[in-house]
Amino acid sequence: MSTGLLEHAVPAAHINSIESSIGNTPLIRLRRITSALPQGVELFAKAEHLNPGGSVKDRPALQMILAGEHDGKLRPGMTILDASSGNTGIAYAMIGAGRGYPVTLCLPKNASRQRKQILRDFGVEVVETDPLRATDGAQITAREIFERDPQKYFYPDQYNNEANWRAHYDGTGPEIWAQTEGRITHFITGLGTSGTFTGVMRRLKIFNPKIQGISIQPASPLHGLEGLKHMETAMVPGIYDPTLADANVEVETEDAQEMVRRLTREEGLFVGTSSGANVFAALRLAQTLTPGAVVVTVLCDGGERYLD
């Protein structure tokens, strides 16, 4: 597995107005659902659902597209192609529309109806794949399409693209460090491509090696946590680095769904099921900690994408 950093930076002049609003999301302290926590233990959530494309995936999508242009792999007239559970695809579509690139996306047939409708509204060509193979099947299909016509497509391959985690190393990690004024003690989030966890933890460990990283996975291979991977039974992303996690925890779909309802009704945060999984696990962790602990997790996307 490669851990090399990108060796170039893209000038700010090449970033248009919608792209300039990606990142620098608020860090929200959760207060009502944390009322039973030990005194002096704090729980924060990074509001990535407030990115312009509605999810944390705006960050890596932009970084991968800019890196593709810089390297000459993405040129005018080409189509952006990848596999996704939906959010990265929406980010590709938003950024692609602003830069003049069409998008083809492979995603499981059982991805939420709202996500698929958003993609089609952006003009994305949606290729639905076997729902029982989840995003693994979508990856296989995307690779087959690319290999049939590599001159037509730019295939960023988000599961194996170093620019994915680097977006969080450069952006999300430093933002969390600054927003907590360096007080963060624990970072916990779910694993999909693993880009968020990998990039944030690599950066936070530089700031303070004592910060604990906890990764989250679904409790079983068959689950309802769109975007998250059960690593033991899935195709493991090439960017995944299991040595970064001080612990790994599992979350049941039903617990994540119940936390989504609680976040909506008690905190005023209308978010998706992966966000529910993150906060459920973060709250469970925080209940075991001592005064002075500062736990940070991620609100990955908005709940409007899961209304069905």
N, C-alpha and C positions, 0 to 999 in steps of 0.2 A: 504494500500500500504506500502510495506516495504521500508525503506530507509537505512537499515544497510549496512555497508561497508564490503567488503571481508576481512577476517581476516588472509589472508595468502599472501605471495609474492612468486612468482616462481623464483628460482635462474636463473641468467643470463646464466648459463652453459647449461640450457635446451632449449635455443633459438638458432636455427640454422641460417645460414647466410642470407637467404631470409627474415626471420622474424626479424632479427636485423636491417633491412632497413625500417621497418615500423615505421612511426612517424617522428618527428623532420622535418616536411615539412616546406617549405619557407612561409613567410608571405609577400604577394606582395601588394605594394601600387598601387592602380588604379589611373592613372593620366589623360588619355585622356578623358574617359567618365565622369570624375569628373570636367572637366574644368569650368563648370558653378556653381560649389558649392560655398557657401560663403567662403570668404578668411579665412583660419585658421581651416577649417573643413577637416579632412582626412578620407579616406575610404580604408581599407585593406581587402584582401581576403586570407584566409588560403588555400594553394594549396594542398588540400588532394588528388587531382587527380594524384599527383606525387608519391603516395604510390606504392609499387611494384605490388600490385594487381589492381591498377588503381582507387581506391576509398577510401573514408573515412571509409568504412566498414572493411578495413583490421584491424583497431585497435580493435574494439569490437570482431571480429571473433577470433583473436588471444587470447584475454583475456578470452573469453568463452571456447575455447578449452583447454587452460592451466588450467583454473579453473576446468573443467571437469576431466582432468587427475589427478589433485591434489586431488580432492574429490573421485576419484575412480569410477566416473560415466562413464568415457570414458577409455576403455581398449583396448589393441591390439586385432584385429579381429572384432571390432565393426565398424558400419557405422555411419557417421555423417548425421543427418537428420534435415532439418528445412524448413520453409517457407520463401520466399524472393521475392523481385521484381527483383532480379538478382545480385546486387553488393555484398551483404553478402555471397550469394552462391558462387560467384567467389572467394571471400576471403577464404571461407571454403575449396574450391577445391584446391587453391594454397597451403594453409597451410597443408591440409590433404595429398596432394601429397608428401610433404616434410616429413611428419610424418608417412606415410603408412596407412592412413585411406581412404577408399572409401567414397563417398558422394552421398546422394540422396537429391534432392531439389524439392520442390513444388513451382511453380510460375505461375502467371496468363498466359493464353495462348497468350494474347496480349502484353506480355513483348517483348522488342525489339529483332529482329532477331539476332542482333550481340551479345547481352548478352547470348542468348540461344546457339549460336554457340560456344562462348568461353567456356561455361559450358561443352558442349559435347566434345570439344577438350581436356578438362581436364579429360574426362572420367566420368563425373557426370551422374548419372541416373536422367533425367529430367521428372518430373510428371507435366504435364500442367493442370491447373485448370480453372474453369469458369471465363472468362475475366470480366463479369459483376459484379463479387463479389470481384474483385481486390485481394489484399493480404489477405483480410479477408477469402476468400474462400480457398486460399493456406494454411492458418493457420489451418483451419478446417480439410483439407485433411491430412496435416502433422501429426496432432494429432491423426487422425484415424489410419494412418499407424503405428505410434509409439505404440498405444494401442494394436494393433494386434500382435506385436512382440517386447516387450520392452527389451528383452535380446539382440536383434540384433542391436538396434539403440541407439546412443547417441543423444538425442533431446535437444539441448541447448535452444530452444524457445526464440529467440532473443527479442521478444516483451515483455517478462516477466522476463528476466534474469538480475539480478543486475550487473553482470560483464559487460554488455553492456555499461551502463552509466559510470561505474567505469573506463573503459578504457579512457574515455574523462576527467574524474575527475583527473586521475593520469597523463595523457599525454597531451591532446589537450589544456585543460585549462591553466596549468602552462606554456606551450609553448607560448600561446598567451600573457599571462601576461609578460613573459620575453621578447618576441619579440617587444612588444610595450613599453617596459621599464616602465610598470605599468601605462601607460597613457590611456589605453582603457577606454572609457566611455559608449559604447553601443555594445552589442553582439546580432546579429540577424541571425537566420537560420531557415530552414524549419523543420517540424515535420513529421517523418516517424515512426520509432520505438520510437522516441523522445530521443534516447540515447545521441546524440551529444548535443542537447540543455540542457538536464537535467544535464549531467555530467559537461559540461563547466560552466554552470551558478552556479551550487553548489560550484564549486571551485572558480570562480571569485568573488562570493559574500563573500567568506572568505577573499580573498585578499582585496576587497573594496566593502562594502555593497551598495555603491552608484551607482555601475555599473548597467546600465539598460539592461534587457533582453527582447528581442522582438521575439516572435515565429511567423512563417509563415505557412499558410495553403493554399491549393488550394481554389479558390473562389466558387467552386461548387463540388458536389459529383462526377460528370462525368467530368473528366479533363485529361490532357495529361502530367501531371507532375509525371512521374514514380518515385516511392519511397516515395512520400509524401501522407499524409492522410488528408482527410477532417473529422476532429474529431467528428463533430456532427452526422455524418451518418456512421461512421466506428466503428469497434471493437477497443476500446480505449486500448492501450498497458498498461500493469500493471505497467511499470516503469515510465509512464507519470505522471508528477507532475505539474498541471496547476498553482499552487501557485508561481512557479518560474518566470513566465512571467509578466513583468510590462505592456506589451501590446501584443495583437495578431493582425496580419494583414493578409489580403488575397491577392492573386496574381492570375490574369487570365493567362491561358496557353499561349495565344497569346503574352502577354507582356513578359513572360519568354522566349519564342522562339525568339522574336525580340532582347532581351538582349543577348542571345547566339550569334546571328549574330554580334552584336556590339562588344562583348568581343573578338570574333575571329578577326574581321577586324580592331578594334581600339586599342586593348591591346595585340593581339597576343596570346590569351588564348583560346584554343579549348576545350570547356567544355560542359557538358550536360545540360538538361533543368532544373533540380533542382538547378544547379548552377546559371542558368539564372534567376530563380525565386528569389534566395537569393540576387543576386546583384541588380536586379530591385528594390526589396523592400528596400535594404540597401541604394541605391542611393536616392530613394524617401524619406527615413527617413533623410538622411544626408542633404537634401535640406532644412529641417526645423530647423536645429541645428545652434548653435552659435559658434564663434571661440573657439578653444580648444577642440572641440568634436573629438573623435577618434572612428570610427565605424569599427567593424570587422565582416566579414561574412565568409562563407565557400564555396569553390569550391569542390563540392562533388565527381564528377567523370569526365572522359574525354568525349569529343563529339563523338569519334569514335564508341561509343556504341549506337548511335542514328542516324546513317547515312541513315537508311531507313525511 
